[in-house]
Amino acid sequence: MLQNANEGSDEPPRPAWQWVGFGALAIVAVWVPLSALAGAVAASLLAHMPDERALGRAAILTATAYLVELAAGAFAGGYLIGKWGPAGVGVRQAALAGLTAAAALGVGTWASFGPTIGMALVAFMAPLTAALGGKVGARRRVL
């Protein structure tokens, strides 16, 4: 599926738009298991809260955990693009992959719960962290 630039292949490199799709899939593939883990930890944490004040702190901690796991998935997807993409593919495609994954997450959230304020944060954070992953991956690219 992925091409290495050093392989002496007769095939032309994949177009940049395909790398956006690969990155978005990688983001979701990393994000989903981390989200399940964060959900399990949150459920355990929220079930044992003694009062409303502690419950409020736990809810903030849970929301932060969900943002961190989304950032980790977006960084991983961006890193994949930056590291394994051909020359000319990198930060821009990584950011677009983050935006694509955020849009898919937003559509799913909207369909399930309606619009939420968190959707705006996801739409801002996922492309940013994916672009950062793309930049780090491009620095580690094998030329």
Residue pairs with C-beta under 8 A, 6 or more apart in sequence:
1 22
2 22
2 80
2 84
3 9
3 11
3 13
3 14
3 84
3 86
4 84
4 142
5 13
5 86
5 87
5 141
5 142
5 143
6 142
6 143
13 86
13 87
14 86
16 85
16 88
16 89
16 92
16 93
17 93
19 81
19 85
19 89
19 93
19 97
20 81
20 93
20 96
20 97
20 100
21 97
21 100
22 80
22 81
22 97
23 77
23 78
23 80
23 81
23 93
23 94
23 96
23 97
23 98
23 100
23 101
23 130
23 134
24 77
24 97
24 98
24 100
24 101
24 104
25 77
26 73
26 76
26 77
26 80
26 97
27 73
27 74
27 76
27 77
27 78
27 97
27 98
27 101
27 126
27 130
28 73
28 101
28 104
29 73
30 72
30 73
30 76
30 77
31 69
31 70
31 72
31 73
31 74
31 101
31 105
34 69
34 72
34 73
35 66
35 69
35 70
37 69
38 62
38 65
38 66
38 69
41 65
42 58
42 62
42 65
42 66
45 58
45 61
45 62
46 55
46 58
46 59
46 62
49 55
49 58
63 118
67 121
67 122
67 125
70 105
70 122
70 125
70 126
70 129
71 125
71 126
71 129
73 101
74 98
74 101
74 125
74 126
74 127
74 128
74 129
74 130
74 133
75 129
75 130
75 132
75 133
75 136
76 133
77 94
77 97
77 98
77 101
77 130
77 133
78 91
78 94
78 95
78 97
78 98
78 129
78 130
78 131
78 132
78 133
78 134
78 135
78 136
78 137
79 94
79 133
79 134
79 136
79 137
80 133
80 137
81 89
81 90
81 93
81 94
81 97
81 130
81 133
81 134
81 137
82 90
82 91
82 94
82 133
82 134
82 135
82 136
82 137
82 138
82 139
82 140
82 141
83 137
83 138
83 140
83 141
83 142
84 137
84 141
85 93
85 137
85 138
85 141
90 134
90 135
90 137
90 138
91 131
91 134
91 135
91 138
92 131
92 134
93 134
94 130
94 131
94 133
94 134
94 135
94 137
95 127
95 128
95 130
95 131
95 134
96 127
97 130
98 126
98 127
98 128
98 129
98 130
98 131
99 123
99 126
99 127
99 130
101 126
101 130
102 122
102 123
102 125
102 126
102 127
103 123
105 119
105 122
105 126
106 119
106 122
106 123
109 116
109 118
109 119
110 119
